[in-house]
Amino acid sequence: MSLKTITITTLTLTILASCASHEDLVNFNQGPEFPYSPATITNFKPITIQGDDILHITVHSIDPIAAQPFNSLMATAGAGLNSRDLMELNGYLVDKDGNIDFPVLGKVNIAGLSIQNAKEVLLEKLRLYLKDPVVNLRLLNFRINITGEVNRPGVYSIPNERVTVLEALGLAGDLTSFANRSRILLTREVNGERTFGYIDLNSTEIFDSPYFYLQQNDYVYVEPLPTKLSTVRDPVTRILPWVSAFTSTAAFLISILR
């Protein structure tokens, strides 16, 4: 193999190793084309109540005095706490068997139920005591943990019951320039079991992924691209690719002039 061939090969490999392609940085550029007509959503599943969840539950009726025994008392000594902290402090903790201890009603099992179904279970029991009861129920610990190549990693509280991985990444300040869009790890724990899945932002099929809609306590990790290695090496190692590129370019030019 000639010096010229070796030099060109070395220069090409050095440049390719230090750069990310345009396709690596573009979302939804692989897979089938998006349909022009509306597509039915089939992969959304309402979140279900699990052990260690914290619920905020209030009961109302046309007779407010009759409804009072079914509402837990809010703490009065929480001067330094905001309203959400107070709700968590006075919330109903779902035990490992899926029960909550509810005033008057005693233990009520709601594990595995959606928020709406849990409200219906409570309403059925409350109708024995109240006329036209109304139940407000919210999940207080719907949180997701986002780490890796995002601009604002951290734990984020979700105020509603529906959030996508795209919205979660938006909360975390979007991906960094070194994010590997084709390999985002999602870890999920449900009923004592842990599952793992990968999300590919480059693919148009992400919208059909079972991990597109997040559940409470999901953990999202965005892997770095191999090109990030050059930014975390020690100073000597970091400069070597540039020295190699400069040397290869110089040798290439000399060989041409000869």
Secondary structure by P-SEA (a helix, b strand, c coil): ccaaaaaaaaaaaaaaaaccccccccccccccccccccccccccccccccccbbbbbbbbccccccccccccccccccccccaaaaaaaaccccccccccccccccccccccccaaaaaaaaaaaacccccbbbbbbbbccbbbbbbcccccbbbbbbccccccaaaaaaaaccccccccccbbbbbbbcccbbbbbcccccccccccccccccccbbbbbbbbccccccccccccccaaaaaaaaaaaaaaaaaaac
